[in-house]
Amino acid sequence: MSLQVRPADRIKMSVIEWLIQRCPGIIIGSEVMYGTSQRMVDLLALYEGCTYAIEIKSERDSTRRLSSQLSEYALIFDYTIVFAHSKHISKVISLSRSKVAVFEVSDDGIVLKIPLKKNRPVKREMAYSISTSFLKKYVSLGKDRCTSSDIRARLLRGYTKDAIRQMLYDFLEWRLTDRFNLYMKEWREKSYDDLSLLSAQLKLMPI
């Protein structure tokens, strides 16, 4: 076990354990790249056919960028959740949009403050959260030499939002499942180093 554990990682591990215990069949990834901004979401969960962007705020984290992060998540993922230390809970609630769920994390446990409400993702941002190598099987390229932008443009013209949403789910499931299964074999050890199993090799691949 690591001798020094960052507060953000400590909360992240407790949230992962809390989700595993309450959501049978859930799949979780850590530090997953998304959208045209190519930024990272703290945790990404797949559960019962839906995607969940999860932001973690420990007592030492800043909430300066939280509003913009939540706005970005709403364009891509079905649900947005913030798990925040008690120190930040008032600020998080004041910043949160009406469709952002908020949980307070304290020494006494995790308590729901604002319930889940579904986002309305947009096609373009979802498409840019899927690697082009994965998207190629959905687009007829023929002998054309296409850039990643060309491939996504064809995808956006040829598929509905619901179809692209399913592609995103399938892509994330493909990328996250094996490492999450490995994590599950070891999570009962409560080794904070295990968090790296969920983070490795989850960035979108360039083309």
N, C-alpha and C positions, 0 to 999 in steps of 0.2 A: 504494500500500500504506500502511496506517496506520503512523504512527511509533511509537505506543504500543499495545501489544497486551496485554490482560489475560491472566494465566496460564490462567484458565479457558477463555478463547476459544482460546488456543494449543493446549491439550489437546483441546478440542472439534474444532478443525480437523484435528488429527492423527488423531483417532478417526474422523471422517467419511471422511477419505482412506483409512484402513485398512479401513473397512467397504466402501467403494466398490470397492476393489481385490480384496476377497475374496468379495463377495456380488453377483454379476451380477444386475441387475434390482431391486436394493434401492431403496426410496424413503425419504427421510429428511426429517424436519421438526425445527425447533429451537424450544424454548420453547412447547410445545403444551399448551393447557389441557385438564384432564381432571376427571371425576367430580364428586361433590356438593361437594367442597371447593373446586373451581374454582381449583386451583393449577396450576403449570406443571411439566412434565417437561423436563429439559435437552434430550434428544433423543428423538424417537419414530421408530422404524424399522418399515417394512413389508417383509416378505421371505417369499416362498413361502407366502403365505396366513396368516401369523402377525404379531402385533403385538409389538414389543419396546420396553419403557420403558428408557431409558438415562440413568443418573445419572453426572455427571462431577465428580470431586473433584481440583482442582489442589492444588499445595503450599500455597496461601494460603487454601483453602476450609476451612470448619468442617464437622465431621461431627456436630454437635449434633443436627440434625433428621433425620439419615440413616435412623435406625431407623423413624420414623413415615412417611417418604417411601416406603421400600421396602414397608412394610405396605400403603400406599395403592395403589401400583402393582400389587401382587399381586391386588387386587380387580378390576382392569380389564383388564390386558394379559396376553398369553399368556406372555411371558417378561420377566424383569427382569435388567438387567446394570449393574454398576458398573465404570467405568473410573477408577482412582484412581492418583494420584501415589505413588511409592514411600514418601514420608513418611507417608502415611495407610494403607498397605496392611494393616498388622497390625490397626489399629483397624477398618477396613472389614470385614475377614474376621471379626473378633469380633462385629461388629454384624449381619452378613448372616445372613438366614434360610437354611435349607437349600436353598431353591429359587432363590436369587440367585446369578447367575454373577458372578465377580470377575476383572477383568484389571488387572494392574499396568502403569502407564505410566512409563517412565523414558527417559533419554537413549539407552539401548540398544535401545529399541523397546517393543512391547506383548506381554505374556506372560500367558497364561491361568493363573489360580490356582485358581478353582473353576468347574467346568463348568456348562453350562446345564441347568436342569430346569424343566418346564412348571408354570405357575401354574394355579389354579382360579378364574378370574374369576367375579363374581356379576352377575346380571342388572341390578340396580338401578344399580350404579356404572357399568356399561357404557352403560346407557341415558342416564345423566346426562352422559356424555362425547360425546353426539351432539347437534347443534343441533336444536331443535324444528322449524325450517323444513325440515330434511332428513327428520325423522321423520314429517311430515304425510302423506307419500305412502304410509305403511304403516298409517295409522289412518283409519278412516271417520269423518269429523266431521259430515257432513250439514249441517244449518243451525245446529248447536250452536256457541256461542261458548266455545271451550275455552282454558284457560290452558296454559302449558307443563307444569305438574304434571298436569293432566287428560290431556294427550296421552301423557305418559310412563306414567301409570297404566294407560291403555288398552293401551299397548304391552306393558307387563309382564304384563297379564292375558291378552293374546291371542297372545303369541309365546314360543317356547322360548328357553332360554339360548343354544343354538347359533345360532338365527335372529338374535338380538340381537347376538351376537358377529360374525356376518357383516355385519349392518348397520353396526356400528362400523368394521369393516375397510373397507367400501365408502365410508363417510363420510370416513374419514381419507385413503383413496386419492384421493377426489374433491378434498379440500381441499389435499393436499400435492403432488400430481403435477406440476401446471404450474410451481410455483415451484421444485421440485426439478429439473425439466428445464432451467429457466433457469440454475439453479446449476451443473448439470453442464456447460453450455456454457462456463462461466467458471472452473471450479474448478482447471483446470490453470494458471491465472494465479497461483494461490496468494496472492490478495489477501484479507486477513483481513476486509475490508469486505464480501466476498461472503456472509459468514455471515448478514447481515441479510436476504438473499433467502429464507432458510429460516424466518425468524422472523415476517415480516410477515403480518398478517391471518389468523393461525391460531387466534385465540381463538374460543371458542364464542359464537355470536350469541344475544343475548337475544331473547325473543319479546314 
